[in-house]
Amino acid sequence: MFDGWPIKEAWQSDRAVGATVGMRGKIGGGRARRERALQSEGSLLPPGLCALVVEDEPLIAIDGEAILRSFGVSEVVCVRTVADGHLALDARLFHAAFLDLRLGQDSSIPLAQRLASLNVPFGFLTGFQGDAIPDEFKSRPILIKPFTPDQLGKLLRNLIGRT
């Protein structure tokens, strides 16, 4: 039992992809399937990739990190604020970045501008659509939340030029 919900450990089965929580949905999931897909097609990603995830919701950041690592990203740096994003960019080079458009009351647009000036490929992970993205970034990839692991993997491959 987990906070009153029965958890059935199903990931040991080849057909299951996660732990189910009662009949309400899945937690985790998909990792074994993604790892099998990577093994069968060979890793399309170069070794040593480093990605920046700017996300203020901890569970989304944790899930995003796990997904990116399952697709072969060596290092994932997760930050929650624009200021921390700038510090991360000061500290190292990134091969790709994933930005939540809204970080609390702040916007990640200043980070997008800096990433563009550094020629770091990036995309937006957001629940917003349409006019929420400024015109200068409308051509950047946008992944609408909630997203699937496969969608994030496709965005990653698109950003690093491995489609």
Number of C-alpha atoms within 10 A of each C-alpha: 9 7 6 8 12 12 16 12 12 14 17 11 9 9 10 15 19 21 18 20 17 13 9 8 9 14 13 13 18 20 18 17 16 18 15 12 13 16 10 9 8 10 13 12 17 11 10 11 17 19 25 22 25 26 27 19 13 12 10 17 20 15 15 22 20 16 22 22 17 19 24 19 21 14 15 21 15 22 21 18 20 22 13 13 23 15 12 16 16 9 9 8 13 21 17 24 23 26 27 28 24 21 16 13 5 11 15 20 18 14 20 24 13 14 18 13 9 12 12 17 21 26 22 26 23 20 15 16 10 7 8 12 17 10 9 9 15 12 10 15 16 22 21 15 13 11 14 14 20 13 13 18 19 14 22 25 16 16 20 16 10 12 12
